[in-house]
Amino acid sequence: MDIQIRSFFVQDDGEVPNNPDLPVVVYPGVFAERPDGLEPAFSRHQWTGSWTGGIYDYHHYHSNTHEVLGVQSGNATVLVGGDAGERLDLQVGDVIVLPAGTAHMLIEASPDFAVVGAYPNGTTPNMRERNPTDRTQSITEIRSVPVPSMDPVFGEDGPLLHKWVK
């Protein structure tokens, strides 16, 4: 399978911190033929605490953990990085990995849209929104989140580990 992995940085927009050190990584169509393989792959690669559902329709982020989202069904447009961030058109089988602090929100979705989400070593994510009071603490927390030992899609030597170097 020839996957063209894409990565990009999103800047602190003054309201959401995003992540200054680690890029968002997108694996287009990596599970297009087997979307039922998302959760087992994530789990096998130590990204656990999985859930299935939608994406909130407001900017939110997790300052204490990274997050992987794999499209199990449907399609959607997701805004990553705050108002000035990047719009991603996601289809069945696409996977995105969001570094700690990266804002994301649903713009629009098909009625059957669902993602599988998970976190390195099953870390329970906190929920942060645009709030200047939490900002300083969030930035400190984001910097202390370690790079995971496994790529959620490809495991021990996956591309995430080459792109995420602190």
Helices and strands as residue ranges (DSSP letters): E 6-8, E 24-27, G 35-37, H 38-44, E 47-53, E 67-73, E 76-80, E 86-90, E 95-98, E 104-109, E 114-120, H 132-144, H 159-163
